[in-house]
Amino acid sequence: MNENLLFEEGGSFRAGSILMDNETSLQVELPGGKRSKIKASQILLRFQSPAPGQILKEAEPLAADIDVAFLWEIAGEGEFAFLDLAEDYYGHAPAAPEAASLLLALHGAPVYFQRKGKGHFRKTPADTLRAALAGIEKKRQQALAIEGWVQDLIAGRLPAELAPHAASLLARPDRNRPEIKAFETAAGALSCSMPELLLRAGALKSSHDVHLQRFLAEQFPRGTGFPPFDLPVLPDDLPNANVRAFSIDDASTTEVDDAFSLTALPDGGWRIGIHIAAPGLALAHGDALAAIARARLSTVYMPGQKITMLPEAAVGVCTLAEGRACPAVSLYLQVDAAQNIAAHASCIERVHIAANLRHHEIEPWFNETSVHGALPNKPFCEELLFLWRFACAAEARRGKPAATQGVNDYNFEITGDLLDAENCRVRISARKRGSPLDKLVAELMIIANTIWGGLLAERGIAALYRAQTGGKARMTTAPQPHEGLGAPQYAWMTSPLRRYCDLVNQWQLIAALQGTPPPFAPRSAELFAALRDFELTYAAYAEFQRRMERYWCLRHLAQESIAAAVAVVRRDDLARFETLPLFVRLPGASHFPSGQRLKVAIDHLDFLALEAHCHIVEAMDAQDAQSLAEDDDEALPPEEMAPENPAVPSACSIAPTVTESSPV
């Protein structure tokens, strides 16, 4: 009778008949007829019966009945051969299938037994075994929990254990967590996107919530609340300025950074005052509030709400509020009768803010038409008119516009509770940029940022500059030209309550004016890090604002049941709605010239992808487009994509808005 053997090859057990035995190597024939050469060291068991094709078939059910925990109990403490344990287990010299069954049981229980060589094992130490079994049980319970969670999600229910992890799925989820695995498994089973699953299960309230929570998860993973801080204290020993200052802002502005004053001089000239809020006097570089500003880097604007860079209480201390004498960094321009700047001086002082003027209150009587005629007798009427004329002269000297003419800023007014955004109402109104108020504020800010940037450059004090060469704007620590503004150097300094780079520059400017060492040395690693982080974060905030404005444009279309509209071809297949700041990809638009008006039908609005799917109905001539605009009470003038506008304090060209239910 031929001798058979059981051997291990490639991590698997095989059986065959010996054809040739050369002591160190053997030639065997496997049950299928294939012949193989093996080493003697691979042999685990020699046997006469059963046939090679039967031994593993008989051993497997026997192995399934073996209690490996019992095997662990009877096994000795040292290393042992499987044949020895098989004899102890069965109580007699084991038959080949019995011996093979013990081998399979030991091999299949790595938690209980450690392999130590050919057919040899050692049982796992008791402490190690207990820990391993606990881990296995934990994984089993976890798998059961995941299975239950998945079933709940598929049924449209949100398990309480998963609720805290929902928002993280929109940004950078930890895929090793069982909760995340449950969400992903359920999404796969339903063949839906993660946002769709979260909405279906009620983890998020609306598509608005999807976009907001994704942004918060990316930029504010620890929430938008502020850590503990001490209320800032402004110095009380500053000299008082003998001026009557006023600010000009949007109705929703709470961080009033800048104000202006105008004083007649004895020689017939004028002194213009540009007064900037001075949080740099109250926040010391390195303290808790400064660290908060460093972490946030900018105020975040979006329709209906905003997330401020500094806590409201701290803003309240430093803002240029009406009726208060506020510490400020002031730039005074001595202007002659020809509207030329004859001299300038900077100082730190306390400025009385006589009024916080608001756009919606002033523009009805101070606008492009009224400034060329007789103005009504309103407070600050003369100051506004003089400053506007000065701004026009200064703009002409630079040879660059302070604000892009003909471009619209769009205001979004949200009525309702944003927690229930889908039931809110949105009103979108246009305000043409380049109005007298815009030009006035923009030009004075350009002058301040240019002069103060030059002051720091002359004194060799580090600063964060905005440069533009070759049409590309960027941040830099070097005082380089800003071609778009016609400025030899330009440093953001006029919004220190809203932007960290302005606060950094104000610290440096205060040090220059007080003759003290500045917080940031030239080529400071900390300054470079602040520049890099500010640019990246500021861009992310701006992109988020654009996305949320796009969301509310789509909501406006749905709210007003607008099925068709006029779009203006820009380039390729990109077109812009004529009455909304909404760009869409319009198949076939590339066949028309830029500026062509098209009547488009709105097929579908996707509030998650933020897309308006449209198709072209017909091309329109100018007369048709005008007639359509006249029939639409909400029609607004066309807007253009605008270059960088230094007059706008928020992350984008569109001013922040408020909800009626919860004013900012």
C-alpha positions as CSV (number, residue, x, y, z in Angstrom):
1,M,0.0,0.0,0.0
2,N,1.3,3.4,-0.9
3,E,2.2,5.7,1.9
4,N,0.4,9.0,2.1
5,L,1.3,12.3,3.7
6,L,-0.2,15.6,4.9
7,F,1.9,18.6,4.3
8,E,1.7,22.4,4.3
9,E,2.3,24.5,1.2
10,G,1.7,28.2,0.7
11,G,-0.2,28.4,4.0
12,S,-2.6,25.6,3.1
13,F,-2.8,21.9,4.0
14,R,-2.6,19.4,1.2
15,A,-2.5,15.6,1.1
16,G,-0.9,13.3,-1.5
17,S,0.6,9.9,-2.2
18,I,4.4,9.5,-2.1
19,L,5.9,8.5,-5.5
20,M,9.5,9.0,-4.5
21,D,11.2,9.6,-1.2
22,N,14.7,11.0,-1.3
23,E,14.9,11.7,2.4
24,T,15.3,15.5,2.1
25,S,12.8,15.9,-0.7
26,L,9.8,13.9,-1.9
27,Q,7.8,13.6,-5.1
28,V,4.0,13.3,-4.4
29,E,0.9,12.9,-6.5
30,L,-2.1,15.0,-5.4
31,P,-5.7,13.8,-5.7
32,G,-6.2,15.5,-9.0
33,G,-3.2,13.8,-10.6
34,K,-0.9,16.7,-10.3
35,R,2.6,15.9,-9.2
36,S,4.6,18.1,-6.9
37,K,8.0,18.1,-5.3
38,I,8.1,19.0,-1.6
39,K,10.7,19.3,1.1
40,A,10.8,16.8,3.9
41,S,10.4,19.8,6.4
42,Q,6.9,20.4,5.0
43,I,5.6,17.0,6.1
44,L,3.2,17.1,9.0
45,L,1.7,13.5,9.0
46,R,2.4,10.2,7.3
47,F,-0.6,7.8,7.0
48,Q,-1.8,4.8,5.1
49,S,-5.5,5.5,5.1
50,P,-7.8,7.1,4.2
51,A,-7.0,8.1,0.7
52,P,-5.3,11.5,0.3
53,G,-8.5,13.0,-1.1
54,Q,-10.5,12.0,1.9
55,I,-8.4,12.9,4.9
56,L,-9.2,16.6,5.0
57,K,-12.9,16.0,4.2
58,E,-13.1,13.7,7.2
59,A,-11.0,16.0,9.4
60,E,-12.9,19.3,8.9
61,P,-16.2,18.3,10.6
62,L,-14.3,16.8,13.4
63,A,-12.3,20.0,13.8
64,A,-15.6,22.1,13.9
65,D,-16.7,20.1,16.9
66,I,-13.5,20.7,18.9
67,D,-13.8,23.2,21.7
68,V,-10.6,25.2,21.4
69,A,-11.1,26.7,24.9
70,F,-11.1,23.2,26.3
71,L,-8.0,22.4,24.2
72,W,-6.3,25.5,25.7
73,E,-7.2,24.2,29.2
74,I,-5.6,20.8,28.6
75,A,-2.6,21.9,26.7
76,G,0.7,22.1,28.6
77,E,2.5,25.3,29.3
78,G,5.4,24.7,27.0
79,E,5.7,24.0,23.3
80,F,4.0,20.9,22.1
81,A,3.4,18.9,18.9
82,F,-0.2,18.6,17.6
83,L,0.1,14.8,17.5
84,D,0.8,14.7,21.3
85,L,-2.2,16.9,22.0
86,A,-4.4,14.8,19.7
87,E,-3.6,11.7,21.7
88,D,-4.4,13.5,25.0
89,Y,-7.7,14.9,23.5
90,Y,-9.0,11.6,22.0
91,G,-7.5,9.3,24.7
92,H,-5.9,7.0,22.2
93,A,-3.4,7.1,19.4
94,P,-5.3,9.2,16.9
95,A,-6.3,8.0,13.5
96,A,-5.1,10.2,10.6
97,P,-8.4,12.2,10.3
98,E,-8.4,12.7,14.1
99,A,-4.8,14.0,14.1
100,A,-5.6,16.2,11.1
101,S,-8.7,17.6,12.9
102,L,-6.5,18.7,15.9
103,L,-4.0,20.3,13.5
104,L,-6.9,22.2,11.8
105,A,-8.4,23.3,15.1
106,L,-5.0,24.6,16.4
107,H,-4.2,26.3,13.2
108,G,-7.6,28.0,13.1
109,A,-7.4,29.4,16.6
110,P,-4.4,31.8,16.6
111,V,-5.9,33.7,19.5
112,Y,-5.6,30.6,21.7
113,F,-2.5,29.0,20.2
114,Q,0.7,30.5,18.8
115,R,2.5,28.6,16.0
116,K,6.1,27.7,16.9
117,G,7.2,25.7,14.0
118,K,6.2,22.6,11.9
119,G,3.3,21.1,13.7
120,H,4.3,22.7,17.0
121,F,2.3,25.2,19.0
122,R,2.3,27.0,22.4
123,K,-0.8,28.2,24.1
124,T,-1.3,31.9,24.5
125,P,-0.6,33.3,28.1
126,A,-3.8,33.8,30.1
127,D,-3.5,37.6,30.4
128,T,-2.9,37.9,26.7
129,L,-5.7,35.6,25.9
130,R,-8.2,37.5,28.1
131,A,-7.2,40.8,26.4
132,A,-7.5,39.2,22.9
133,L,-10.9,37.7,23.7
134,A,-12.2,41.0,25.1
135,G,-11.1,42.7,21.8
136,I,-12.9,40.1,19.7
137,E,-16.0,40.5,21.8
138,K,-15.8,44.3,21.4
139,K,-15.5,43.9,17.6
140,R,-18.5,41.5,17.6
141,Q,-20.6,43.9,19.6
142,Q,-19.4,46.8,17.4
143,A,-20.4,44.8,14.2
144,L,-23.8,44.2,15.7
145,A,-24.2,47.9,16.5
146,I,-23.1,48.9,13.0
147,E,-25.6,46.5,11.5
148,G,-28.4,47.9,13.7
149,W,-27.4,51.5,12.9
150,V,-27.3,50.7,9.2
151,Q,-30.8,49.3,9.3
152,D,-32.1,52.4,11.1
153,L,-30.5,54.7,8.6
154,I,-31.9,52.8,5.7
155,A,-35.3,53.1,7.3
156,G,-34.9,56.8,7.6
157,R,-34.2,56.9,11.3
158,L,-31.1,58.5,13.0
159,P,-29.8,56.5,15.9
160,A,-28.9,58.8,18.9
161,E,-25.3,57.4,18.9
162,L,-24.7,58.7,15.4
163,A,-26.1,62.2,15.7
164,P,-22.9,63.8,17.1
165,H,-20.9,62.5,14.1
166,A,-23.2,63.6,11.3
167,A,-21.5,67.0,10.6
168,S,-18.0,65.4,10.5
169,L,-19.1,63.3,7.5
170,L,-19.3,66.5,5.4
171,A,-15.6,67.4,5.9
172,R,-12.9,65.0,7.1
173,P,-14.5,61.9,8.6
174,D,-12.5,59.4,10.7
175,R,-13.3,56.3,8.7
176,N,-12.0,54.1,11.5
177,R,-14.9,55.0,13.7
178,P,-17.8,52.5,13.7
179,E,-20.4,55.4,13.4
180,I,-18.8,56.6,10.2
181,K,-18.7,53.0,8.9
182,A,-22.4,52.8,9.5
183,F,-23.2,56.0,7.6
184,E,-21.0,54.9,4.7
185,T,-22.5,51.4,4.6
186,A,-26.0,52.8,4.6
187,A,-25.2,55.3,1.9
188,G,-23.8,52.5,-0.3
189,A,-26.9,50.4,0.3
190,L,-29.2,53.2,-0.7
191,S,-26.9,54.4,-3.6
192,C,-27.1,58.0,-2.4
193,S,-24.7,60.7,-1.5
194,M,-23.7,61.3,2.1
195,P,-25.6,64.7,2.3
196,E,-28.7,63.0,0.8
197,L,-28.5,60.3,3.5
198,L,-28.1,62.8,6.3
199,L,-31.1,64.7,5.1
200,R,-33.1,61.5,4.7
201,A,-32.3,60.4,8.2
202,G,-32.9,63.9,9.7
203,A,-29.3,64.4,10.8
204,L,-29.4,67.7,9.0
205,K,-32.4,69.9,8.7
206,S,-32.0,71.3,5.2
207,S,-29.7,71.7,2.2
208,H,-28.7,75.1,3.8
209,D,-27.6,73.1,6.9
210,V,-25.5,70.8,4.7
211,H,-23.5,73.7,3.3
212,L,-23.2,75.5,6.6
213,Q,-22.3,72.4,8.6
214,R,-19.7,71.4,6.0
215,F,-18.0,74.8,6.3
216,L,-18.1,74.7,10.1
217,A,-16.7,71.2,10.2
218,E,-13.8,72.3,8.0
219,Q,-13.1,75.7,9.5
220,F,-14.5,75.5,13.0
221,P,-14.2,71.9,14.1
222,R,-14.5,72.9,17.7
223,G,-17.5,75.1,17.2
224,T,-18.0,78.9,16.8
225,G,-18.0,79.7,20.5
226,F,-15.2,81.7,21.9
227,P,-12.8,80.4,24.6
228,P,-12.5,82.4,27.9
229,F,-11.0,85.8,27.6
230,D,-10.7,89.0,29.6
231,L,-12.6,92.0,28.3
232,P,-10.1,94.4,26.5
233,V,-9.3,97.6,28.2
234,L,-8.5,100.7,26.1
235,P,-6.1,103.4,27.4
236,D,-7.8,106.3,29.0
237,D,-4.9,108.8,28.8
238,L,-5.1,109.5,25.1
239,P,-5.5,113.1,23.9
240,N,-8.9,114.1,22.7
241,A,-9.3,115.1,19.0
242,N,-11.2,118.3,18.3
243,V,-13.3,116.8,15.5
244,R,-16.8,115.8,14.8
245,A,-16.4,112.3,13.2
246,F,-18.9,110.1,11.5
247,S,-18.9,106.6,10.0
248,I,-20.5,105.3,6.8
249,D,-21.6,101.6,6.8
250,D,-24.2,99.1,5.7
251,A,-27.2,98.8,8.0
252,S,-26.0,95.4,9.4
253,T,-22.4,96.5,10.3
254,T,-21.6,96.1,13.9
255,E,-17.8,96.2,13.6
256,V,-17.4,99.9,12.7
257,D,-13.7,100.2,11.8
258,D,-13.5,103.6,10.2
259,A,-14.8,107.1,10.6
260,F,-14.1,110.5,9.0
261,S,-14.0,114.1,9.9
262,L,-13.5,117.4,8.1
263,T,-12.1,120.6,9.7
264,A,-11.7,124.0,8.0
265,L,-8.2,125.5,8.5
266,P,-7.5,129.2,9.0
267,D,-5.6,129.5,5.8
268,G,-8.6,128.4,3.7
269,G,-7.5,124.8,3.4
270,W,-9.1,121.8,5.0
271,R,-8.0,118.9,7.2
272,I,-9.5,115.5,6.5
273,G,-9.4,113.0,9.3
274,I,-9.4,109.2,8.7
275,H,-10.0,107.5,12.0
276,I,-9.5,103.8,12.4
277,A,-10.7,101.8,15.4
278,A,-7.8,100.8,17.6
279,P,-8.2,97.2,18.9
280,G,-4.4,97.1,18.7
281,L,-4.2,99.3,21.8
282,A,-6.4,96.9,23.8
283,L,-5.2,93.5,22.4
284,A,-1.6,92.7,23.1
285,H,0.1,90.4,20.7
286,G,0.1,87.0,22.4
287,D,-2.8,87.4,24.8
288,A,-6.1,85.4,24.7
289,L,-8.0,87.8,22.5
290,A,-5.1,88.1,20.1
291,A,-4.9,84.3,19.9
292,I,-8.6,84.2,19.1
293,A,-8.1,86.7,16.2
294,R,-5.1,84.7,15.0
295,A,-7.1,81.5,15.0
296,R,-10.1,82.9,13.1
297,L,-8.2,85.4,10.9
298,S,-11.3,87.2,9.6
299,T,-15.0,87.7,10.1
300,V,-17.0,85.2,8.1
301,Y,-19.9,86.7,6.1
302,M,-22.9,84.9,4.6
303,P,-26.5,85.9,3.8
304,G,-28.4,86.1,7.0
305,Q,-25.6,85.8,9.5
306,K,-21.9,86.2,10.2
307,I,-19.3,84.7,12.4
308,T,-17.1,87.5,13.8
309,M,-13.4,87.4,14.2
310,L,-13.6,88.8,17.7
311,P,-16.2,88.2,20.4
312,E,-19.2,90.6,20.4
313,A,-18.2,92.0,23.8
314,A,-14.7,92.8,22.6
315,V,-16.0,94.3,19.4
316,G,-18.3,96.4,21.5
317,V,-15.4,97.9,23.4
318,C,-13.4,98.8,20.3
319,T,-16.0,99.7,17.7
320,L,-16.5,103.3,16.7
321,A,-19.9,103.6,18.1
322,E,-22.1,106.7,17.8
323,G,-22.1,109.0,20.8
324,R,-18.8,107.7,22.3
325,A,-15.2,109.0,22.4
326,C,-13.3,106.1,21.0
327,P,-9.5,105.4,20.9
328,A,-8.4,105.5,17.2
329,V,-5.4,105.6,15.0
330,S,-5.9,108.8,12.9
331,L,-4.5,110.0,9.7
332,Y,-4.9,113.7,9.0
333,L,-4.6,115.0,5.4
334,Q,-4.0,118.7,4.9
335,V,-5.8,119.6,1.7
336,D,-5.5,122.8,-0.3
337,A,-8.1,124.6,-2.4
338,A,-7.2,122.5,-5.4
339,Q,-7.9,119.3,-3.5
340,N,-4.3,118.3,-3.3
341,I,-2.7,116.7,-0.3
342,A,-0.2,119.3,1.0
343,A,0.8,117.3,4.1
344,H,-0.2,114.4,6.3
345,A,0.3,113.3,9.9
346,S,-0.6,110.3,12.0
347,C,-1.4,110.0,15.7
348,I,-3.1,107.9,18.3
349,E,-6.0,109.7,20.0
350,R,-9.5,109.6,21.3
351,V,-12.1,110.6,18.7
352,H,-15.7,111.5,19.4
353,I,-18.1,109.7,17.0
354,A,-21.0,112.0,16.3
355,A,-22.9,109.6,14.1
356,N,-23.0,106.1,12.5
357,L,-24.4,106.9,9.1
358,R,-26.0,104.1,7.2
359,H,-26.2,103.6,3.4
360,H,-29.9,103.1,3.2
361,E,-30.5,106.4,5.1
362,I,-28.1,108.5,3.1
363,E,-28.3,107.3,-0.5
364,P,-31.8,108.5,-1.1
365,W,-30.6,112.1,-0.9
366,F,-26.8,111.6,-1.5
367,N,-26.4,109.8,-4.8
368,E,-25.1,110.2,-8.4
369,T,-27.9,112.6,-9.3
370,S,-28.1,114.7,-6.2
371,V,-24.4,115.4,-5.8
372,H,-24.5,117.5,-9.0
373,G,-27.4,119.7,-7.8
374,A,-28.7,121.2,-4.5
375,L,-28.5,118.8,-1.6
376,P,-31.1,118.9,1.2
377,N,-30.2,120.3,4.6
378,K,-29.1,117.0,6.2
379,P,-26.6,116.3,9.0
380,F,-23.0,116.0,7.5
381,C,-24.3,117.0,4.1
382,E,-21.4,119.5,3.6
383,E,-18.8,117.0,4.8
384,L,-20.0,114.3,2.5
385,L,-20.1,116.5,-0.5
386,F,-16.5,117.8,0.2
387,L,-15.1,114.4,0.8
388,W,-16.7,113.1,-2.4
389,R,-15.2,115.8,-4.4
390,F,-11.9,115.2,-2.8
391,A,-12.2,111.5,-3.6
392,C,-12.9,112.2,-7.2
393,A,-9.8,114.4,-7.4
394,A,-7.7,111.8,-5.7
395,E,-9.0,109.0,-7.9
396,A,-8.2,111.1,-11.0
397,R,-4.6,111.6,-9.7
398,R,-4.1,107.9,-9.3
399,G,-5.6,107.2,-12.7
400,K,-7.4,104.2,-11.4
401,P,-11.0,103.8,-10.2
402,A,-11.6,103.4,-6.5
403,A,-14.6,101.2,-7.2
404,T,-15.5,99.4,-10.4
405,Q,-18.2,101.4,-12.2
406,G,-21.4,99.8,-13.2
407,V,-20.8,96.7,-11.1
408,N,-23.6,95.7,-8.8
409,D,-23.3,94.6,-5.2
410,Y,-26.2,92.4,-4.2
411,N,-27.8,92.5,-0.8
412,F,-29.5,89.4,0.6
413,E,-32.3,90.0,3.1
414,I,-33.4,86.8,4.8
415,T,-36.7,86.8,6.6
416,G,-37.3,83.9,9.0
417,D,-35.4,81.5,11.2
418,L,-32.3,80.1,9.5
419,L,-32.7,76.9,11.5
420,D,-35.6,76.4,9.2
421,A,-34.0,77.8,6.1
422,E,-36.3,76.1,3.6
423,N,-39.2,78.1,5.0
424,C,-37.3,81.4,5.0
425,R,-37.9,84.1,2.5
426,V,-35.1,85.8,0.6
427,R,-35.1,89.3,-1.0
428,I,-32.2,90.1,-3.3
429,S,-31.6,93.7,-4.2
430,A,-28.9,95.3,-6.2
431,R,-26.9,98.4,-5.3
432,K,-24.6,99.8,-8.1
433,R,-21.0,100.0,-7.0
434,G,-19.2,103.3,-7.7
435,S,-21.9,105.4,-6.0
436,P,-20.7,108.7,-4.4
437,L,-20.6,107.0,-1.0
438,D,-18.6,104.0,-2.3
439,K,-16.1,106.3,-4.0
440,L,-15.8,108.5,-0.9
441,V,-15.1,105.6,1.4
442,A,-12.9,103.6,-1.0
443,E,-10.6,106.5,-1.9
444,L,-10.0,107.5,1.7
445,M,-9.2,103.8,2.6
446,I,-6.8,103.6,-0.3
447,I,-5.1,106.8,0.8
448,A,-4.8,105.5,4.4
449,N,-3.5,102.1,3.4
450,T,-1.1,103.6,1.0
451,I,0.4,106.2,3.3
452,W,0.6,104.0,6.4
453,G,2.1,101.2,4.3
454,G,4.7,103.6,3.1
455,L,5.4,104.9,6.6
456,L,6.2,101.3,7.8
457,A,8.3,100.7,4.7
458,E,10.3,103.9,5.2
459,R,11.0,102.9,8.9
460,G,12.0,99.3,8.0
461,I,9.1,97.9,10.1
462,A,7.6,94.6,8.8
463,A,4.1,94.6,7.5
464,L,1.6,92.5,5.5
465,Y,1.1,94.2,2.1
466,R,-1.3,93.6,-0.8
467,A,0.5,93.7,-4.1
468,Q,-0.7,93.4,-7.7
469,T,1.6,92.9,-10.6
470,G,0.6,91.4,-14.0
471,G,-3.0,91.5,-12.9
472,K,-2.5,89.1,-10.0
473,A,-3.1,90.2,-6.5
474,R,-1.3,88.5,-3.6
475,M,-0.2,89.0,0.0
476,T,3.5,89.8,0.6
477,T,5.8,91.1,3.4
478,A,7.5,93.4,0.9
479,P,6.2,96.9,0.0
480,Q,5.5,96.2,-3.7
481,P,3.3,98.2,-6.1
482,H,-0.4,97.6,-6.4
483,E,-1.0,98.2,-10.1
484,G,-4.8,97.8,-9.9
485,L,-4.9,100.8,-7.5
486,G,-2.0,102.8,-8.9
487,A,-0.4,102.7,-5.4
488,P,3.4,102.3,-4.8
489,Q,2.5,100.1,-1.9
490,Y,-0.7,99.0,-0.2
491,A,-1.2,97.5,3.3
492,W,-4.6,96.6,4.6
493,M,-4.9,98.6,7.9
494,T,-8.4,99.9,7.9
495,S,-10.4,96.9,9.1
496,P,-8.6,95.7,12.3
497,L,-11.9,94.5,13.9
498,R,-12.6,92.2,10.9
499,R,-9.3,91.0,9.5
500,Y,-6.2,89.7,11.3
501,C,-3.8,91.1,8.8
502,D,-5.1,94.6,9.5
503,L,-4.7,94.0,13.2
504,V,-1.1,92.8,12.7
505,N,-0.4,95.9,10.6
506,Q,-2.0,98.1,13.2
507,W,0.2,96.7,15.9
508,Q,3.2,97.5,13.8
509,L,1.9,101.0,13.0
510,I,1.2,101.8,16.7
511,A,4.7,100.7,17.5
512,A,6.0,103.1,14.8
513,L,4.0,106.0,16.1
514,Q,4.9,105.3,19.8
515,G,8.5,104.6,19.1
516,T,8.4,101.1,20.7
517,P,9.7,97.8,19.3
518,P,7.1,96.3,16.9
519,P,5.7,92.8,17.8
520,F,6.9,91.3,14.5
521,A,10.5,91.6,13.3
522,P,11.4,91.7,9.6
523,R,11.4,88.2,8.1
524,S,9.7,86.9,11.2
525,A,8.7,83.3,10.8
526,E,5.5,84.1,12.8
527,L,4.7,86.9,10.4
528,F,5.2,84.6,7.3
529,A,3.0,82.0,9.0
530,A,0.3,84.6,9.6
531,L,0.4,85.7,6.0
532,R,0.1,82.2,4.7
533,D,-2.7,81.2,7.0
534,F,-4.6,84.5,6.4
535,E,-4.5,84.1,2.6
536,L,-5.7,80.5,2.7
537,T,-8.4,81.2,5.3
538,Y,-9.6,84.4,3.8
539,A,-10.0,82.7,0.4
540,A,-11.9,79.8,2.1
541,Y,-14.2,82.2,3.8
542,A,-14.8,84.1,0.5
543,E,-15.6,80.9,-1.3
544,F,-18.1,79.9,1.4
545,Q,-19.8,83.3,1.1
546,R,-20.1,82.9,-2.7
547,R,-21.6,79.4,-2.2
548,M,-24.1,80.6,0.3
549,E,-25.1,83.5,-2.0
550,R,-25.5,81.0,-4.8
551,Y,-27.7,78.9,-2.5
552,W,-30.0,81.9,-1.8
553,C,-30.1,82.8,-5.5
554,L,-31.5,79.3,-6.2
555,R,-33.9,79.6,-3.3
556,H,-35.1,82.9,-4.8
557,L,-35.8,81.2,-8.1
558,A,-37.8,78.5,-6.3
559,Q,-39.6,80.9,-4.0
560,E,-40.8,83.1,-6.9
561,S,-41.6,80.1,-9.1
562,I,-39.4,81.5,-11.8
563,A,-39.5,79.0,-14.7
564,A,-37.7,81.2,-17.3
565,A,-35.2,84.1,-17.1
566,V,-32.7,86.1,-19.2
567,A,-29.1,85.0,-19.0
568,V,-26.1,86.9,-20.5
569,V,-23.3,84.9,-22.2
570,R,-19.9,85.4,-20.6
571,R,-17.5,82.9,-22.2
572,D,-17.6,79.3,-23.4
573,D,-20.8,77.8,-21.9
574,L,-20.8,80.2,-18.9
575,A,-23.7,82.6,-18.6
576,R,-25.0,85.0,-15.9
577,F,-28.5,85.6,-14.9
578,E,-29.4,89.2,-15.8
579,T,-31.1,90.0,-12.5
580,L,-29.2,87.8,-10.1
581,P,-25.6,87.2,-9.1
582,L,-25.9,83.6,-10.4
583,F,-23.7,82.0,-13.0
584,V,-24.7,78.8,-14.7
585,R,-23.2,76.4,-17.2
586,L,-25.5,76.7,-20.2
587,P,-25.1,74.1,-23.0
588,G,-24.8,75.8,-26.3
589,A,-24.0,79.2,-25.0
590,S,-20.5,79.0,-26.5
591,H,-22.2,79.4,-30.0
592,F,-23.2,83.0,-29.1
593,P,-21.0,86.0,-28.6
594,S,-20.1,87.3,-25.2
595,G,-22.8,89.7,-24.0
596,Q,-25.6,88.0,-26.0
597,R,-28.8,87.8,-24.0
598,L,-30.6,84.5,-24.1
599,K,-34.0,83.4,-22.8
600,V,-33.4,80.3,-20.8
601,A,-35.8,77.8,-19.2
602,I,-35.0,76.5,-15.7
603,D,-35.3,72.7,-15.7
604,H,-34.1,71.8,-12.3
605,L,-32.6,73.4,-9.2
606,D,-30.2,71.3,-7.2
607,F,-29.7,72.8,-3.7
608,L,-27.0,70.3,-2.7
609,A,-24.8,70.6,-5.8
610,L,-25.8,74.3,-6.0
611,E,-26.6,74.1,-9.7
612,A,-29.4,75.5,-11.8
613,H,-29.9,73.2,-14.8
614,C,-31.2,75.3,-17.7
615,H,-31.6,75.1,-21.5
616,I,-31.7,77.9,-24.1
617,V,-35.1,78.8,-25.4
618,E,-34.2,81.6,-27.8
619,A,-31.7,84.4,-28.4
620,M,-33.0,87.9,-27.6
621,D,-32.1,91.2,-29.0
622,A,-31.6,94.3,-26.8
623,Q,-35.2,95.5,-27.2
624,D,-36.7,92.2,-26.2
625,A,-34.4,92.0,-23.1
626,Q,-35.4,95.5,-22.1
627,S,-39.0,94.8,-22.5
628,L,-38.7,91.7,-20.3
629,A,-36.9,93.7,-17.7
630,E,-39.7,96.4,-17.7
631,D,-42.3,93.7,-17.1
632,D,-40.5,92.4,-14.1
633,D,-40.8,94.4,-10.9
634,E,-37.8,92.7,-9.5
635,A,-35.6,93.3,-12.5
636,L,-32.1,94.5,-11.6
637,P,-29.3,96.0,-13.7
638,P,-26.7,93.6,-15.1
639,E,-23.6,93.0,-12.9
640,E,-20.1,92.1,-13.9
641,M,-17.4,90.1,-12.1
642,A,-15.4,92.8,-10.3
643,P,-11.7,93.0,-9.5
644,E,-10.5,93.5,-5.9
645,N,-12.4,96.3,-4.3
646,P,-10.6,97.8,-1.3
647,A,-13.8,99.6,-0.2
648,V,-15.6,96.4,0.7
649,P,-14.9,95.2,4.2
650,S,-16.3,91.7,3.9
651,A,-14.7,88.7,2.3
652,C,-16.5,89.4,-1.0
653,S,-18.1,92.2,-2.8
654,I,-21.5,91.5,-1.3
655,A,-22.2,93.1,2.0
656,P,-23.3,91.0,5.0
657,T,-27.1,90.7,5.6
658,V,-29.3,90.0,8.5
659,T,-32.4,88.0,9.3
660,E,-35.5,89.8,10.7
661,S,-35.9,87.2,13.4
662,S,-32.4,87.4,14.7
663,P,-30.5,90.7,13.8
664,V,-26.8,90.6,13.8
